[in-house]
Amino acid sequence: MANTGSDPIEIERKFLVTGDGWRAGAEGEAIAQGYLTASPAPTVRVRVGDRGSFLTIKGKAKGITTPEFEYEIPRDHALAILALCTEGRIEKTRYRVDVESHVFEVDVFEGDNEGLVMAEVELEREDEPYPRPPWLGREVSHDPRFKNARLARDPFRPDWKVED
């Protein structure tokens, strides 16, 4: 969660990525993510990565703002919870890319979502300006097909049309 206010929220914009211009110097983290519940809201997910294991509960989004509660948990607990996930799983490699004063997380999806590359930038407020590097493609923040919980159940298809 980038937002440092007292409310546990996440404000993020999501984009499709074009090209490989973001790769220079980026280090990846392999992530396995599973969903215990992935209704429109709330979603309960477990994430296991090289940088830690987390249990996350997300509420219903309002625009690009979502209530989010995230807790680090022991790796063995996270792996056991991941085995219980019935609402789907995703695998991806996440790269952190510094652009000016912002960090973009570029996710290269694997498995059923192979071919999808998305970037997320977390903001302090919805109207915060952010840089637009040349590899940042069309925004998909408001397209529910590109939410990770949805991708776990209904994988990406290269023929998806994305509206402006």
ChimeraX attribute file (.defattr): number of C-alpha atoms within 10 A of each C-alpha:
attribute: neighborCount
match mode: 1-to-1
recipient: residues
	/A:1	15
	/A:2	15
	/A:3	15
	/A:4	11
	/A:5	9
	/A:6	6
	/A:7	10
	/A:8	15
	/A:9	21
	/A:10	23
	/A:11	22
	/A:12	20
	/A:13	20
	/A:14	24
	/A:15	19
	/A:16	20
	/A:17	22
	/A:18	15
	/A:19	11
	/A:20	8
	/A:21	11
	/A:22	21
	/A:23	14
	/A:24	8
	/A:25	10
	/A:26	14
	/A:27	11
	/A:28	18
	/A:29	15
	/A:30	16
	/A:31	20
	/A:32	19
	/A:33	24
	/A:34	29
	/A:35	28
	/A:36	20
	/A:37	17
	/A:38	20
	/A:39	13
	/A:40	14
	/A:41	14
	/A:42	15
	/A:43	18
	/A:44	22
	/A:45	26
	/A:46	28
	/A:47	24
	/A:48	24
	/A:49	17
	/A:50	11
	/A:51	9
	/A:52	13
	/A:53	22
	/A:54	20
	/A:55	21
	/A:56	16
	/A:57	19
	/A:58	20
	/A:59	16
	/A:60	14
	/A:61	17
	/A:62	10
	/A:63	12
	/A:64	16
	/A:65	18
	/A:66	17
	/A:67	17
	/A:68	20
	/A:69	16
	/A:70	16
	/A:71	10
	/A:72	14
	/A:73	15
	/A:74	12
	/A:75	16
	/A:76	11
	/A:77	15
	/A:78	23
	/A:79	17
	/A:80	11
	/A:81	17
	/A:82	21
	/A:83	13
	/A:84	14
	/A:85	17
	/A:86	14
	/A:87	18
	/A:88	22
	/A:89	25
	/A:90	23
	/A:91	21
	/A:92	22
	/A:93	18
	/A:94	22
	/A:95	21
	/A:96	20
	/A:97	20
	/A:98	13
	/A:99	13
	/A:100	10
	/A:101	7
	/A:102	14
	/A:103	19
	/A:104	22
	/A:105	20
	/A:106	26
	/A:107	23
	/A:108	20
	/A:109	21
	/A:110	15
	/A:111	11
	/A:112	17
	/A:113	19
	/A:114	16
	/A:115	13
	/A:116	18
	/A:117	19
	/A:118	23
	/A:119	26
	/A:120	21
	/A:121	19
	/A:122	22
	/A:123	22
	/A:124	16
	/A:125	15
	/A:126	14
	/A:127	7
	/A:128	9
	/A:129	10
	/A:130	15
	/A:131	13
	/A:132	10
	/A:133	12
	/A:134	11
	/A:135	16
	/A:136	21
	/A:137	16
	/A:138	15
	/A:139	18
	/A:140	20
	/A:141	17
	/A:142	14
	/A:143	11
	/A:144	12
	/A:145	18
	/A:146	20
	/A:147	14
	/A:148	19
	/A:149	27
	/A:150	20
	/A:151	19
	/A:152	22
	/A:153	17
	/A:154	14
	/A:155	20
	/A:156	18
	/A:157	14
	/A:158	10
	/A:159	6
	/A:160	8
	/A:161	7
	/A:162	11
	/A:163	8
	/A:164	6
